[in-house]
Amino acid sequence: MSLPARLFGPDGEEIVDLDSWFVHAPPEKGLAQWKDGFSAKEQAKSWLRSGRPQMPDELWSALSVLVPDADEVYGRPEHTTRLDKFSRARQHDLFACLRRDGVMTTAIGIEAKACQGFDGTVGDRAGAAAPSKKRARCNLLARALFGREVLDEDSGEVLDADLSAHGYQLWTATVGTVIEAQKRDLPRAVLVVNQFRPRDPDAAAGTGDKRDWATALNENADAFAAFSKSLETSGATSFETEFVQAGTRLDVLKVESYVDV
């Protein structure tokens, strides 16, 4: 069964096809990121592949195991969420709410990836001394997800080596989804890493694509597995911080979508 969707850009305008997606919800760097085989455009194509907006079958197949009774999804590509009082907001590749009989039930954050990683690791931010707030943001995220800090904010010392090795965007994406769920009084937040990939990564080079797909796919799979394991070990529910309430159920999924490159 397919799941019908309604999609809206940050400007509030409805998205009905690929052209209106780019007009109303372009990626941050515009045409430079709007390319076949790259995550921004491939995500748009996947939500519109039937000729009208609907959740891609592979996403709904995975999500329906957790939330089987949804009958519609409302989505907002490039939606932004304030994570804290520091610097820039989190920019979701797509934020969505599953609905049943017109009532929101579950918040979904989608992190779309092609041949790229998760913006380095949390530990990469350890060297950012004051006045940078990167260490403070990392600790807020760590406390929200795992109930403990990851870095010494004064010295940059790593307090938890396993957590510091996590992909940074996995943290911002999950906490951003939790905050949006809590704004809507929803009990559950689900992060979906939508991994776009060629069916044969080695053969992709023969088409002129020089990106190292095999390495990127393996690294992303390892990063997701480590994050998912730590989240489950910590209880898979949010912890209280200045910006996050305790008790939201957290689920993380990785779903692959095939692309032609």
Phi, psi and omega in degrees: 000135176273156179248112180299148182228151165239132186239140182223140177279172176302339178276000178087355181277146183281143179256127183234346180204180185295321180297315181289333174298313182292324180292316188261343180214059181290153174295163187306322183258019172061224185299335179298333179254355185265076185225145174301138180088357178247154196297321184298309182287323180295324175298314179301314180299323183292324179283347183241010189294338180276355184098352175212159182296127170201153178297133178306140185305321183291328175290315182293325177301319179285317183288328184294341175294324180275321187228076189286346189259010178290145177237001180194156176225136172254128183233151179227096175297144177064023177293143181247148181223128174286123180271333186192194181268006184261143165038218191279159179279163171288131177250107181288142169296321170199130172250138184217159172235125171285145184229154174221120182053039176083002182249131177294139181238325188212137176268135182236125171251132182243124175252106183270133180227141169246246182263058178211159183266204187254041177060044179075192182253166174300319181298336177300336182277355185297329183279359183274090182284167177307143013274004176302143178256016183297319179296318180296319178296317179301320180290323176298316178296316181298318179295323180293324186267324189235353177078016180206164181271159184247335183226149167281119187291336179277311186265338186084003179300137177282123182267337180219103186295322181296313180295323183294341180274357180290151173293128188300317183292338175296324178288310183295322180295317182290313181294322177300320179291321177299314181299319179293322176298317182291328174301329184256009180057039178263138187279349188225137175236133181236125172262129175245119169271110180265102184268110175275137186204153170286153178297324178234096182303324181291324181287340182300327180297331180289346178267002182099358178278112185267003180290149181271081183296316185301314180294315181298317180295318179294317181295319179294321178297317179294318180296317180295317181298318180295317179296313181300318180296315180296321180296316180294320179298328182274359175112348177056036170223155182288152175250156184283134169224188177295341187237354183229138175272156177280153166102357177284129179290134181245130172231143177231135182230150172239124184233131180263140174232137184268143180231158174264122180233000000 
